[in-house]
Amino acid sequence: MPFPRGKKPTVAAGSKIPKLNSKVAEKQQEDGPQVKRSSSPPHGAPKKRTAFVDITNAHKVQISLPGRKKEPAKKTLKKTTSCSALVSAKNQANLQKSSSVSSEGTAAEKESPEVESKAGGEKEEKKKEKEEQKEAAAPVEELEAAAPPAVREVPPHLQRQQIPVEFDIDSEHWDDCCMTPEYAKDIFDYLKQREEKFVLGDYMSQQPSLNPGMRGILVDWLVEVQENFELNHETLYLAVKMTDHYLSLTPVHREALQLIGSTCMLIASKFEERCPPCVDDFLYICDDAYKREELIAMEAGILQTLGFDINIPISYRFLRRYAKCVNAGMDTLTLARYISELSLQEMDLVAERGSLLASACLLIALVTKDLGGWAPVLQFHSGYQTSDLAPVVRKLHSMLTAPPDSKLRAVRSKYSHKVFFEVATLPVVDIDALEKALNQ
């Protein structure tokens, strides 16, 4: 509690005092043992209060008076006890204890000293035998410790895949632990395998109150939320994925659709962001249409429905990985991101795997920038041939050439900015150029 100005703080008896000045402490160490200050006050001075002595510990402070010889410090002898002496004393105590226990067995043993000596001899013999066994086992233990461990063969399914030199894109970051170059390929292979668990279909037939247009408007609004809160793009993609998975499992009313989307964005923010927005922020962007209790209850309901498994592979992660394979520039990557973000609004592309969708978006961006087609390094890291990409590429091209919906303007407005190289204003690549790239 701060003290009022103009008044000195009072100190309770027994409290600690501040440490002495370093120069005073050094002076006291040089002067050696110090002499207690005289308790009698000088002539004419007022008597000391006992409380003052208690507060400052002045009676314990020692100073060296001038003109007095320094007394040598008394040397204290440390009592050193060897380990052998301690062990022998302990052994003697144990022998006395065991002899006393054995002597209390029967009355005959108490009266007969021969029995006691015989028991003591047997114990000494057993003790010698144990010591001999330990001495014999000591060299064996030393040899076992010095011997190298047996080399075990790694099972085939645990052996790391040998990456050809021309396809190695992680060795340049070998000194950067944040890039995890040792595990990068394994991580994305694992995410690609994990996609099979989260394959979706057209679930709108199970939602009597919803339609694809409502879902598109919700995704368009989530893009605005992500941009206004300056959240990561991974947060947006994960929120859309969780919304789709929840809607595929639970029929909902259209009035709760915005609550579901904002709650999924809140969960994704907690998963992806370093400093996620709070609950009140999401209530504010919903124009206070929902109560705090409703949003928290919806959060618990979504997590329970999804089994708390929200680490869903998203296309944005694969897109950045595949763009690195061909050293794509930021403008090319941004164009692929624009196509991928537009695809979030399309119900026809919900069933596509994230890795396949990212590959198709990158191929369109490469052809648009006249940077070639699907290179062998992309085939190695993605696992897809051009024949696998063809159906998705054609769907994405139809999406780009379709007239824009007046209700869905967030993505196009976002990528028309100079920060995003105005990629939304670029002309759409011709379908013949795409077909040529797919047939290579």
C-alpha positions as CSV (number, residue, x, y, z in Angstrom):
1,M,0.0,0.0,0.0
2,P,1.6,3.4,-1.0
3,F,2.4,5.8,1.8
4,P,0.9,9.3,1.8
5,R,3.2,12.1,0.7
6,G,4.9,14.2,3.4
7,K,4.9,11.4,5.9
8,K,7.6,8.9,6.5
9,P,6.5,5.3,6.6
10,T,6.5,3.7,10.1
11,V,8.3,0.4,10.4
12,A,6.9,-2.3,12.7
13,A,9.1,-3.9,15.2
14,G,11.0,-6.9,14.0
15,S,10.9,-5.9,10.3
16,K,14.0,-6.3,8.2
17,I,16.3,-3.3,7.6
18,P,17.8,-2.4,4.3
19,K,21.3,-3.8,3.5
20,L,24.3,-1.7,4.4
21,N,26.2,0.3,1.8
22,S,28.7,-1.8,-0.2
23,K,31.6,0.6,1.0
24,V,30.5,0.3,4.6
25,A,30.4,-3.5,4.2
26,E,33.9,-3.6,2.7
27,K,35.2,-1.4,5.5
28,Q,33.8,-3.8,8.1
29,Q,35.3,-6.8,6.4
30,E,38.7,-5.1,6.4
31,D,38.5,-4.0,10.0
32,G,37.8,-7.6,11.1
33,P,35.7,-8.1,14.3
34,Q,33.9,-5.1,15.3
35,V,33.2,-3.7,18.8
36,K,29.7,-3.1,20.1
37,R,28.7,0.5,20.2
38,S,28.6,1.9,23.7
39,S,25.1,1.7,25.1
40,S,25.6,4.7,27.5
41,P,24.6,8.0,25.8
42,P,27.1,10.9,25.7
43,H,26.9,13.6,28.3
44,G,23.8,15.8,27.9
45,A,22.3,13.6,25.2
46,P,18.8,12.2,25.7
47,K,18.4,8.6,26.6
48,K,17.8,6.1,23.8
49,R,14.4,4.5,23.4
50,T,14.2,0.8,23.6
51,A,11.9,0.7,20.6
52,F,14.5,2.5,18.5
53,V,17.0,-0.1,19.3
54,D,14.6,-2.9,18.5
55,I,13.6,-1.3,15.2
56,T,17.1,-0.6,13.8
57,N,19.0,-3.4,15.5
58,A,21.5,-0.8,16.5
59,H,22.6,-2.9,19.4
60,K,23.8,-5.6,17.0
61,V,25.8,-3.2,14.8
62,Q,29.5,-3.3,15.4
63,I,32.1,-0.7,14.4
64,S,35.8,-0.5,14.8
65,L,37.0,2.3,17.0
66,P,40.1,4.3,15.9
67,G,43.3,3.7,17.8
68,R,42.4,0.1,18.7
69,K,44.4,-2.7,17.4
70,K,42.9,-5.2,15.1
71,E,42.2,-8.5,16.8
72,P,43.0,-11.5,14.6
73,A,39.9,-13.4,13.6
74,K,39.5,-16.6,15.5
75,K,40.0,-19.6,13.3
76,T,37.4,-22.3,13.7
77,L,38.5,-25.8,13.1
78,K,36.2,-27.8,11.0
79,K,35.5,-31.2,12.2
80,T,36.5,-33.5,9.4
81,T,35.4,-37.0,9.5
82,S,36.5,-39.4,6.9
83,C,34.1,-41.5,5.1
84,S,35.8,-44.7,6.2
85,A,35.3,-43.7,9.9
86,L,31.6,-43.0,9.3
87,V,31.2,-46.3,7.5
88,S,33.0,-48.2,10.3
89,A,31.0,-46.6,13.0
90,K,27.8,-47.4,11.1
91,N,28.9,-51.0,10.7
92,Q,29.7,-51.3,14.4
93,A,26.3,-49.9,15.3
94,N,24.6,-52.4,13.0
95,L,26.6,-55.3,14.4
96,Q,25.7,-54.2,18.0
97,K,22.0,-53.9,17.0
98,S,22.0,-57.3,15.3
99,S,23.8,-59.0,18.2
100,S,21.3,-57.4,20.7
101,V,18.4,-58.7,18.6
102,S,19.8,-62.2,18.3
103,S,20.7,-62.2,22.0
104,E,17.1,-61.6,22.9
105,G,16.0,-64.7,21.1
106,T,16.1,-67.4,23.8
107,A,17.2,-67.5,27.4
108,A,19.9,-70.1,26.6
109,E,21.6,-67.8,24.2
110,K,21.7,-65.0,26.7
111,E,23.5,-67.2,29.3
112,S,25.9,-68.9,26.9
113,P,28.8,-66.7,25.6
114,E,29.8,-69.5,23.3
115,V,26.6,-69.3,21.3
116,E,27.1,-65.5,21.0
117,S,30.7,-65.9,19.7
118,K,29.6,-68.6,17.3
119,A,26.8,-66.4,15.9
120,G,29.2,-63.5,15.6
121,G,31.7,-65.7,13.7
122,E,29.0,-66.9,11.3
123,K,28.0,-63.3,10.6
124,E,31.6,-62.2,10.0
125,E,32.0,-65.1,7.5
126,K,28.8,-64.2,5.7
127,K,30.0,-60.6,5.5
128,K,33.4,-61.7,4.1
129,E,31.6,-63.8,1.5
130,K,29.5,-60.9,0.4
131,E,32.5,-58.6,0.1
132,E,34.3,-61.3,-2.0
133,Q,31.3,-61.6,-4.3
134,K,31.2,-57.8,-4.8
135,E,34.9,-57.7,-5.6
136,A,34.5,-60.5,-8.1
137,A,31.5,-58.8,-9.8
138,A,33.1,-55.3,-10.0
139,P,35.4,-56.0,-13.0
140,V,32.4,-57.7,-14.8
141,E,30.3,-54.6,-14.3
142,E,33.1,-52.4,-15.5
143,L,33.5,-54.4,-18.7
144,E,29.7,-54.3,-19.3
145,A,29.7,-50.5,-18.8
146,A,32.7,-50.0,-21.2
147,A,31.2,-52.3,-23.9
148,P,29.3,-50.3,-26.6
149,P,25.6,-51.0,-26.9
150,A,24.4,-53.3,-29.5
151,V,23.2,-51.6,-32.7
152,R,19.6,-52.3,-33.6
153,E,18.3,-52.3,-37.1
154,V,15.5,-49.7,-37.8
155,P,12.3,-51.3,-39.0
156,P,11.5,-50.5,-42.7
157,H,8.4,-48.5,-41.8
158,L,10.5,-46.2,-39.5
159,Q,13.3,-45.7,-41.9
160,R,13.5,-42.1,-43.3
161,Q,12.9,-41.7,-47.0
162,Q,16.0,-40.7,-48.9
163,I,15.3,-37.4,-50.7
164,P,17.2,-37.0,-54.0
165,V,19.5,-34.0,-54.2
166,E,17.5,-32.3,-56.9
167,F,14.4,-32.5,-54.8
168,D,15.9,-31.4,-51.5
169,I,14.4,-28.0,-50.6
170,D,15.1,-28.0,-46.9
171,S,18.9,-28.4,-46.7
172,E,19.4,-24.6,-47.1
173,H,17.6,-24.1,-43.7
174,W,19.6,-26.7,-41.9
175,D,20.9,-24.2,-39.3
176,D,17.4,-22.8,-38.6
177,C,15.7,-24.9,-36.0
178,C,12.4,-23.0,-36.5
179,M,12.2,-24.4,-40.0
180,T,12.6,-28.0,-38.8
181,P,14.4,-29.1,-41.9
182,E,14.9,-32.6,-40.5
183,Y,11.2,-33.3,-40.2
184,A,9.6,-30.9,-42.8
185,K,9.0,-33.6,-45.4
186,D,7.7,-36.1,-42.8
187,I,5.3,-33.4,-41.3
188,F,3.6,-32.7,-44.6
189,D,3.4,-36.4,-45.5
190,Y,1.7,-36.9,-42.1
191,L,-0.7,-34.1,-42.8
192,K,-1.5,-35.5,-46.3
193,Q,-2.3,-38.9,-44.7
194,R,-4.4,-37.2,-42.0
195,E,-6.6,-35.6,-44.7
196,E,-8.3,-38.9,-45.3
197,K,-9.9,-38.6,-41.8
198,F,-11.6,-35.2,-42.7
199,V,-13.0,-35.9,-46.2
200,L,-16.4,-34.2,-46.5
201,G,-19.3,-34.5,-48.9
202,D,-22.2,-32.3,-49.9
203,Y,-24.0,-32.0,-46.6
204,M,-26.5,-29.4,-47.6
205,S,-29.1,-32.1,-48.1
206,Q,-29.0,-32.7,-44.4
207,Q,-29.6,-29.0,-43.6
208,P,-33.3,-28.2,-44.3
209,S,-32.9,-24.5,-43.2
210,L,-29.7,-23.7,-45.1
211,N,-28.5,-23.5,-48.7
212,P,-25.1,-23.0,-50.4
213,G,-25.7,-19.3,-50.8
214,M,-26.1,-18.8,-47.0
215,R,-22.8,-20.6,-46.5
216,G,-21.1,-18.4,-49.1
217,I,-22.3,-15.2,-47.3
218,L,-21.0,-16.6,-44.0
219,V,-17.6,-17.3,-45.5
220,D,-17.5,-13.9,-47.0
221,W,-18.2,-12.3,-43.6
222,L,-15.5,-14.5,-42.0
223,V,-13.0,-13.1,-44.5
224,E,-13.9,-9.5,-43.3
225,V,-13.5,-10.6,-39.7
226,Q,-10.1,-12.1,-40.4
227,E,-9.0,-8.9,-42.1
228,N,-10.4,-6.5,-39.5
229,F,-8.9,-8.5,-36.6
230,E,-5.6,-8.9,-38.6
231,L,-5.7,-12.7,-37.9
232,N,-3.5,-15.2,-39.7
233,H,-4.8,-16.8,-42.9
234,E,-4.5,-20.2,-41.2
235,T,-7.1,-19.0,-38.7
236,L,-9.6,-18.2,-41.5
237,Y,-9.1,-21.6,-43.3
238,L,-9.4,-23.6,-40.1
239,A,-12.6,-21.7,-39.0
240,V,-14.2,-22.5,-42.4
241,K,-13.2,-26.2,-42.1
242,M,-14.6,-26.5,-38.6
243,T,-17.8,-24.8,-39.7
244,D,-18.2,-27.3,-42.5
245,H,-17.5,-30.3,-40.3
246,Y,-19.9,-29.1,-37.7
247,L,-22.7,-28.5,-40.2
248,S,-22.1,-32.0,-41.7
249,L,-22.9,-33.5,-38.3
250,T,-25.6,-31.3,-36.8
251,P,-28.7,-29.8,-38.4
252,V,-29.0,-26.1,-37.4
253,H,-31.4,-23.2,-38.0
254,R,-30.4,-20.3,-40.2
255,E,-30.6,-17.9,-37.2
256,A,-27.6,-19.7,-35.6
257,L,-25.4,-19.8,-38.6
258,Q,-23.5,-16.6,-37.8
259,L,-23.1,-17.7,-34.2
260,I,-21.6,-21.0,-35.4
261,G,-19.2,-19.1,-37.8
262,S,-18.0,-16.6,-35.2
263,T,-17.6,-19.4,-32.6
264,C,-15.5,-21.4,-35.0
265,M,-13.4,-18.4,-35.6
266,L,-12.9,-18.0,-31.9
267,I,-11.8,-21.6,-31.5
268,A,-9.4,-21.3,-34.5
269,S,-7.9,-18.1,-33.0
270,K,-7.2,-20.0,-29.8
271,F,-5.5,-22.7,-31.9
272,E,-3.5,-20.5,-34.4
273,E,-3.0,-17.1,-32.9
274,R,-0.5,-15.9,-30.4
275,C,-2.9,-13.3,-28.9
276,P,-6.5,-14.4,-29.9
277,P,-9.4,-12.0,-29.6
278,C,-11.6,-12.3,-26.5
279,V,-15.2,-13.4,-26.4
280,D,-16.5,-9.8,-26.1
281,D,-14.8,-9.0,-29.5
282,F,-16.8,-11.7,-31.2
283,L,-20.0,-10.6,-29.6
284,Y,-19.3,-7.1,-30.8
285,I,-18.8,-8.1,-34.5
286,C,-22.1,-10.0,-34.3
287,D,-23.7,-6.7,-33.3
288,D,-24.7,-8.1,-29.9
289,A,-27.1,-10.5,-31.6
290,Y,-26.1,-13.3,-29.2
291,K,-25.4,-13.4,-25.5
292,R,-22.1,-14.4,-23.9
293,E,-23.6,-17.6,-22.5
294,E,-24.8,-18.6,-25.9
295,L,-21.4,-18.2,-27.5
296,I,-19.7,-20.2,-24.7
297,A,-22.3,-22.9,-24.9
298,M,-21.8,-23.1,-28.7
299,E,-18.1,-23.4,-28.3
300,A,-18.5,-26.4,-26.0
301,G,-21.0,-27.9,-28.3
302,I,-18.8,-27.6,-31.4
303,L,-15.8,-29.0,-29.6
304,Q,-17.8,-32.0,-28.3
305,T,-19.3,-32.6,-31.8
306,L,-15.8,-32.6,-33.4
307,G,-14.4,-34.8,-30.6
308,F,-11.9,-32.0,-29.7
309,D,-10.0,-33.0,-32.9
310,I,-9.6,-29.6,-34.6
311,N,-6.1,-30.1,-36.1
312,I,-7.6,-30.3,-39.6
313,P,-5.2,-30.1,-42.5
314,I,-5.9,-26.9,-44.5
315,S,-4.9,-26.0,-48.1
316,Y,-3.1,-22.9,-47.1
317,R,-0.3,-24.8,-45.4
318,F,0.2,-27.1,-48.4
319,L,0.2,-24.1,-50.7
320,R,3.1,-22.4,-49.0
321,R,5.1,-25.6,-49.0
322,Y,4.5,-26.3,-52.7
323,A,5.3,-22.7,-53.7
324,K,8.7,-23.1,-51.9
325,C,9.5,-26.2,-54.1
326,V,9.7,-24.0,-57.2
327,N,10.9,-20.8,-55.5
328,A,7.8,-18.9,-56.5
329,G,7.8,-15.2,-55.9
330,M,5.5,-13.4,-53.5
331,D,3.3,-12.2,-56.3
332,T,2.8,-15.7,-57.7
333,L,2.1,-17.1,-54.2
334,T,-0.4,-14.3,-53.6
335,L,-2.2,-15.1,-56.8
336,A,-2.5,-18.7,-55.7
337,R,-3.7,-17.6,-52.3
338,Y,-6.4,-15.5,-54.0
339,I,-7.7,-18.4,-56.0
340,S,-7.6,-20.7,-52.9
341,E,-9.5,-18.1,-50.8
342,L,-12.2,-17.7,-53.4
343,S,-12.6,-21.5,-53.4
344,L,-13.6,-21.4,-49.7
345,Q,-17.0,-19.9,-50.8
346,E,-17.7,-22.7,-53.3
347,M,-19.8,-25.6,-52.0
348,D,-18.7,-27.7,-54.9
349,L,-15.1,-27.6,-53.7
350,V,-15.8,-28.6,-50.0
351,A,-15.2,-32.2,-50.8
352,E,-11.7,-31.6,-52.3
353,R,-8.6,-32.4,-50.1
354,G,-6.6,-29.5,-49.1
355,S,-3.3,-30.7,-50.6
356,L,-5.0,-31.3,-54.0
357,L,-6.8,-28.0,-53.9
358,A,-3.5,-26.2,-53.1
359,S,-1.7,-27.9,-56.0
360,A,-4.4,-26.9,-58.5
361,C,-4.4,-23.3,-57.3
362,L,-0.6,-23.1,-57.6
363,L,-0.7,-24.6,-61.1
364,I,-3.1,-22.0,-62.3
365,A,-0.9,-19.2,-60.8
366,L,2.2,-20.7,-62.5
367,V,0.6,-20.8,-65.9
368,T,-0.9,-17.3,-65.4
369,K,2.6,-16.0,-64.7
370,D,4.1,-18.0,-67.5
371,L,6.4,-19.9,-65.1
372,G,6.0,-23.4,-66.5
373,G,3.8,-26.3,-65.5
374,W,3.8,-29.0,-62.9
375,A,7.5,-29.6,-62.3
376,P,9.0,-33.0,-61.2
377,V,9.9,-31.5,-57.8
378,L,6.2,-30.6,-57.3
379,Q,5.2,-34.2,-58.2
380,F,7.7,-35.6,-55.7
381,H,6.6,-33.4,-52.7
382,S,2.9,-33.3,-53.5
383,G,2.4,-36.8,-54.7
384,Y,0.1,-35.7,-57.5
385,Q,0.4,-36.0,-61.2
386,T,-1.2,-33.6,-63.7
387,S,-3.9,-36.1,-64.3
388,D,-4.9,-35.9,-60.7
389,L,-5.1,-32.1,-60.8
390,A,-7.1,-31.8,-64.0
391,P,-10.7,-32.0,-62.6
392,V,-10.0,-29.5,-59.8
393,V,-8.2,-27.1,-62.2
394,R,-11.2,-27.0,-64.5
395,K,-13.6,-26.3,-61.5
396,L,-11.4,-23.4,-60.3
397,H,-11.2,-22.0,-63.8
398,S,-15.0,-22.0,-64.1
399,M,-15.2,-20.3,-60.7
400,L,-12.8,-17.5,-61.9
401,T,-14.6,-16.9,-65.2
402,A,-18.0,-16.9,-63.7
403,P,-19.6,-13.4,-63.2
404,P,-18.9,-12.2,-59.6
405,D,-21.7,-12.4,-57.1
406,S,-22.6,-8.9,-55.8
407,K,-23.1,-10.4,-52.3
408,L,-19.7,-11.9,-52.1
409,R,-17.2,-9.1,-52.5
410,A,-14.8,-9.4,-49.5
411,V,-12.2,-11.7,-51.2
412,R,-12.0,-9.7,-54.4
413,S,-11.9,-6.4,-52.6
414,K,-9.2,-7.7,-50.3
415,Y,-6.9,-8.9,-53.1
416,S,-7.5,-5.8,-55.2
417,H,-5.3,-3.9,-52.8
418,K,-1.6,-3.0,-53.5
419,V,-0.5,-5.0,-50.5
420,F,-1.7,-8.1,-52.3
421,F,-0.2,-7.0,-55.7
422,E,-3.7,-6.3,-57.0
423,V,-3.9,-9.9,-58.2
424,A,-7.7,-9.8,-58.2
425,T,-7.6,-7.4,-61.2
426,L,-5.4,-9.7,-63.3
427,P,-7.0,-11.3,-66.4
428,V,-7.9,-14.9,-66.0
429,V,-5.6,-17.4,-67.8
430,D,-7.0,-19.0,-71.0
431,I,-8.3,-22.5,-70.6
432,D,-6.2,-23.7,-73.6
433,A,-3.0,-22.7,-71.8
434,L,-4.2,-24.7,-68.8
435,E,-5.0,-27.7,-70.9
436,K,-1.6,-27.5,-72.5
437,A,0.0,-27.5,-69.0
438,L,-2.1,-30.4,-67.9
439,N,-1.2,-32.5,-70.9
440,Q,2.6,-32.2,-70.4
